[in-house]
């Protein structure tokens, strides 16, 4: 389902920022980068309180209901089988993920530079910078419980701790620039052009891609350039499952049990004790 930037782009970006900020502040989610494309979004976050499922449910619900209200439609908004969450085990991989998020409009051949993307993006936001978004009066009832405005503070991701926030921002922007130039070179070699802002503005919200995505292929739970990284992640998961099984056995025996960090359902609905997230 296309978000589309043809419907009063600034108004749509204000709505996305408001919903993102409200959901993030409510559930203690730390936003590191976010770009909203025409038919999907990328948001890099830290979840110190284990509230990611609640955050995603609320955010996607508000976006879906608000966008449907704008378009005068009632059908399903989000596709149900494409969402995924990924964890990056190294600083370099996490930085690459931030670069991927910010350069997504370039990778998809829409604009030549990330800064030109007319949709919601945190490109150019410095870590620690706070921006304010007003409550959309066309959707939320001014007599309701939603605040008149919300803020988003871009949080420095916990990577390259030897760098201060400004140095990390400079590294990120340098990496973004290098990725943009790499994509541009690859497209030139293939004889491909960028769509550009003028053609983007003419797109209708209900247009669909003309290409076909391969489906029903294997979707690995782990993927890495090194098999040893995959093995390490498999071992980490198996250790978590072992700790969970042990804690569950203790709980069933009627004794005090501490479940491993990352336990969600039992924590939310059964109130079990869960270990703190590692730093």
Secondary structure as a PSIPRED ss2 file (coil, helix, strand):
# PSIPRED VFORMAT (PSIPRED V4.0)

   1 X C   1.000  0.000  0.000
   2 X C   1.000  0.000  0.000
   3 X C   1.000  0.000  0.000
   4 X C   1.000  0.000  0.000
   5 X C   1.000  0.000  0.000
   6 X C   1.000  0.000  0.000
   7 X C   1.000  0.000  0.000
   8 X C   1.000  0.000  0.000
   9 X H   0.000  1.000  0.000
  10 X H   0.000  1.000  0.000
  11 X H   0.000  1.000  0.000
  12 X H   0.000  1.000  0.000
  13 X H   0.000  1.000  0.000
  14 X H   0.000  1.000  0.000
  15 X H   0.000  1.000  0.000
  16 X H   0.000  1.000  0.000
  17 X H   0.000  1.000  0.000
  18 X H   0.000  1.000  0.000
  19 X H   0.000  1.000  0.000
  20 X H   0.000  1.000  0.000
  21 X H   0.000  1.000  0.000
  22 X H   0.000  1.000  0.000
  23 X H   0.000  1.000  0.000
  24 X H   0.000  1.000  0.000
  25 X H   0.000  1.000  0.000
  26 X H   0.000  1.000  0.000
  27 X H   0.000  1.000  0.000
  28 X C   1.000  0.000  0.000
  29 X C   1.000  0.000  0.000
  30 X E   0.000  0.000  1.000
  31 X E   0.000  0.000  1.000
  32 X E   0.000  0.000  1.000
  33 X E   0.000  0.000  1.000
  34 X E   0.000  0.000  1.000
  35 X E   0.000  0.000  1.000
  36 X E   0.000  0.000  1.000
  37 X C   1.000  0.000  0.000
  38 X C   1.000  0.000  0.000
  39 X C   1.000  0.000  0.000
  40 X C   1.000  0.000  0.000
  41 X E   0.000  0.000  1.000
  42 X E   0.000  0.000  1.000
  43 X E   0.000  0.000  1.000
  44 X E   0.000  0.000  1.000
  45 X E   0.000  0.000  1.000
  46 X E   0.000  0.000  1.000
  47 X C   1.000  0.000  0.000
  48 X C   1.000  0.000  0.000
  49 X C   1.000  0.000  0.000
  50 X C   1.000  0.000  0.000
  51 X C   1.000  0.000  0.000
  52 X H   0.000  1.000  0.000
  53 X H   0.000  1.000  0.000
  54 X H   0.000  1.000  0.000
  55 X H   0.000  1.000  0.000
  56 X H   0.000  1.000  0.000
  57 X H   0.000  1.000  0.000
  58 X H   0.000  1.000  0.000
  59 X H   0.000  1.000  0.000
  60 X H   0.000  1.000  0.000
  61 X H   0.000  1.000  0.000
  62 X H   0.000  1.000  0.000
  63 X H   0.000  1.000  0.000
  64 X H   0.000  1.000  0.000
  65 X H   0.000  1.000  0.000
  66 X H   0.000  1.000  0.000
  67 X H   0.000  1.000  0.000
  68 X H   0.000  1.000  0.000
  69 X H   0.000  1.000  0.000
  70 X H   0.000  1.000  0.000
  71 X H   0.000  1.000  0.000
  72 X C   1.000  0.000  0.000
  73 X C   1.000  0.000  0.000
  74 X C   1.000  0.000  0.000
  75 X C   1.000  0.000  0.000
  76 X C   1.000  0.000  0.000
  77 X C   1.000  0.000  0.000
  78 X C   1.000  0.000  0.000
  79 X C   1.000  0.000  0.000
  80 X C   1.000  0.000  0.000
  81 X C   1.000  0.000  0.000
  82 X C   1.000  0.000  0.000
  83 X C   1.000  0.000  0.000
  84 X C   1.000  0.000  0.000
  85 X C   1.000  0.000  0.000
  86 X C   1.000  0.000  0.000
  87 X C   1.000  0.000  0.000
  88 X C   1.000  0.000  0.000
  89 X C   1.000  0.000  0.000
  90 X C   1.000  0.000  0.000
  91 X H   0.000  1.000  0.000
  92 X H   0.000  1.000  0.000
  93 X H   0.000  1.000  0.000
  94 X H   0.000  1.000  0.000
  95 X H   0.000  1.000  0.000
  96 X H   0.000  1.000  0.000
  97 X H   0.000  1.000  0.000
  98 X H   0.000  1.000  0.000
  99 X H   0.000  1.000  0.000
 100 X H   0.000  1.000  0.000
 101 X H   0.000  1.000  0.000
 102 X H   0.000  1.000  0.000
 103 X C   1.000  0.000  0.000
 104 X H   0.000  1.000  0.000
 105 X H   0.000  1.000  0.000
 106 X H   0.000  1.000  0.000
 107 X H   0.000  1.000  0.000
 108 X C   1.000  0.000  0.000
 109 X C   1.000  0.000  0.000
 110 X C   1.000  0.000  0.000
 111 X C   1.000  0.000  0.000
 112 X C   1.000  0.000  0.000
 113 X C   1.000  0.000  0.000
 114 X H   0.000  1.000  0.000
 115 X H   0.000  1.000  0.000
 116 X H   0.000  1.000  0.000
 117 X C   1.000  0.000  0.000
 118 X C   1.000  0.000  0.000
 119 X C   1.000  0.000  0.000
 120 X C   1.000  0.000  0.000
 121 X E   0.000  0.000  1.000
 122 X C   1.000  0.000  0.000
 123 X C   1.000  0.000  0.000
 124 X C   1.000  0.000  0.000
 125 X C   1.000  0.000  0.000
 126 X C   1.000  0.000  0.000
 127 X C   1.000  0.000  0.000
 128 X C   1.000  0.000  0.000
 129 X C   1.000  0.000  0.000
 130 X E   0.000  0.000  1.000
 131 X E   0.000  0.000  1.000
 132 X E   0.000  0.000  1.000
 133 X E   0.000  0.000  1.000
 134 X E   0.000  0.000  1.000
 135 X C   1.000  0.000  0.000
 136 X C   1.000  0.000  0.000
 137 X C   1.000  0.000  0.000
 138 X C   1.000  0.000  0.000
 139 X C   1.000  0.000  0.000
 140 X C   1.000  0.000  0.000
 141 X C   1.000  0.000  0.000
 142 X C   1.000  0.000  0.000
 143 X C   1.000  0.000  0.000
 144 X C   1.000  0.000  0.000
 145 X C   1.000  0.000  0.000
 146 X C   1.000  0.000  0.000
 147 X C   1.000  0.000  0.000
 148 X C   1.000  0.000  0.000
 149 X E   0.000  0.000  1.000
 150 X E   0.000  0.000  1.000
 151 X E   0.000  0.000  1.000
 152 X E   0.000  0.000  1.000
 153 X E   0.000  0.000  1.000
 154 X C   1.000  0.000  0.000
 155 X C   1.000  0.000  0.000
 156 X C   1.000  0.000  0.000
 157 X C   1.000  0.000  0.000
 158 X C   1.000  0.000  0.000
 159 X C   1.000  0.000  0.000
 160 X C   1.000  0.000  0.000
 161 X C   1.000  0.000  0.000
 162 X C   1.000  0.000  0.000
 163 X C   1.000  0.000  0.000
 164 X C   1.000  0.000  0.000
 165 X H   0.000  1.000  0.000
 166 X H   0.000  1.000  0.000
 167 X H   0.000  1.000  0.000
 168 X H   0.000  1.000  0.000
 169 X H   0.000  1.000  0.000
 170 X H   0.000  1.000  0.000
 171 X H   0.000  1.000  0.000
 172 X H   0.000  1.000  0.000
 173 X H   0.000  1.000  0.000
 174 X H   0.000  1.000  0.000
 175 X H   0.000  1.000  0.000
 176 X H   0.000  1.000  0.000
 177 X H   0.000  1.000  0.000
 178 X H   0.000  1.000  0.000
 179 X H   0.000  1.000  0.000
 180 X H   0.000  1.000  0.000
 181 X H   0.000  1.000  0.000
 182 X H   0.000  1.000  0.000
 183 X H   0.000  1.000  0.000
 184 X H   0.000  1.000  0.000
 185 X H   0.000  1.000  0.000
 186 X H   0.000  1.000  0.000
 187 X H   0.000  1.000  0.000
 188 X H   0.000  1.000  0.000
 189 X H   0.000  1.000  0.000
 190 X C   1.000  0.000  0.000
 191 X C   1.000  0.000  0.000
 192 X C   1.000  0.000  0.000
 193 X C   1.000  0.000  0.000
 194 X C   1.000  0.000  0.000
 195 X C   1.000  0.000  0.000
 196 X C   1.000  0.000  0.000
 197 X H   0.000  1.000  0.000
 198 X H   0.000  1.000  0.000
 199 X H   0.000  1.000  0.000
 200 X H   0.000  1.000  0.000
 201 X H   0.000  1.000  0.000
 202 X H   0.000  1.000  0.000
 203 X C   1.000  0.000  0.000
 204 X C   1.000  0.000  0.000
 205 X C   1.000  0.000  0.000
 206 X C   1.000  0.000  0.000
 207 X C   1.000  0.000  0.000
 208 X C   1.000  0.000  0.000
 209 X C   1.000  0.000  0.000
 210 X C   1.000  0.000  0.000
 211 X C   1.000  0.000  0.000
 212 X C   1.000  0.000  0.000
 213 X C   1.000  0.000  0.000
 214 X C   1.000  0.000  0.000
 215 X C   1.000  0.000  0.000
 216 X C   1.000  0.000  0.000
 217 X C   1.000  0.000  0.000
 218 X C   1.000  0.000  0.000
 219 X C   1.000  0.000  0.000
 220 X C   1.000  0.000  0.000
 221 X C   1.000  0.000  0.000
 222 X C   1.000  0.000  0.000
 223 X C   1.000  0.000  0.000
 224 X C   1.000  0.000  0.000
 225 X C   1.000  0.000  0.000
 226 X C   1.000  0.000  0.000
 227 X H   0.000  1.000  0.000
 228 X H   0.000  1.000  0.000
 229 X H   0.000  1.000  0.000
 230 X H   0.000  1.000  0.000
 231 X H   0.000  1.000  0.000
 232 X H   0.000  1.000  0.000
 233 X H   0.000  1.000  0.000
 234 X H   0.000  1.000  0.000
 235 X H   0.000  1.000  0.000
 236 X H   0.000  1.000  0.000
 237 X H   0.000  1.000  0.000
 238 X H   0.000  1.000  0.000
 239 X H   0.000  1.000  0.000
 240 X H   0.000  1.000  0.000
 241 X H   0.000  1.000  0.000
 242 X H   0.000  1.000  0.000
 243 X H   0.000  1.000  0.000
 244 X H   0.000  1.000  0.000
 245 X H   0.000  1.000  0.000
 246 X H   0.000  1.000  0.000
 247 X H   0.000  1.000  0.000
 248 X H   0.000  1.000  0.000
 249 X H   0.000  1.000  0.000
 250 X H   0.000  1.000  0.000
 251 X H   0.000  1.000  0.000
 252 X H   0.000  1.000  0.000
 253 X C   1.000  0.000  0.000
 254 X C   1.000  0.000  0.000
 255 X C   1.000  0.000  0.000
 256 X C   1.000  0.000  0.000
 257 X C   1.000  0.000  0.000
 258 X E   0.000  0.000  1.000
 259 X E   0.000  0.000  1.000
 260 X C   1.000  0.000  0.000
 261 X C   1.000  0.000  0.000
 262 X C   1.000  0.000  0.000
 263 X C   1.000  0.000  0.000
 264 X C   1.000  0.000  0.000
 265 X H   0.000  1.000  0.000
 266 X H   0.000  1.000  0.000
 267 X H   0.000  1.000  0.000
 268 X H   0.000  1.000  0.000
 269 X H   0.000  1.000  0.000
 270 X C   1.000  0.000  0.000
 271 X C   1.000  0.000  0.000
 272 X C   1.000  0.000  0.000
 273 X E   0.000  0.000  1.000
 274 X E   0.000  0.000  1.000
 275 X C   1.000  0.000  0.000
 276 X C   1.000  0.000  0.000
 277 X C   1.000  0.000  0.000
 278 X C   1.000  0.000  0.000
 279 X C   1.000  0.000  0.000
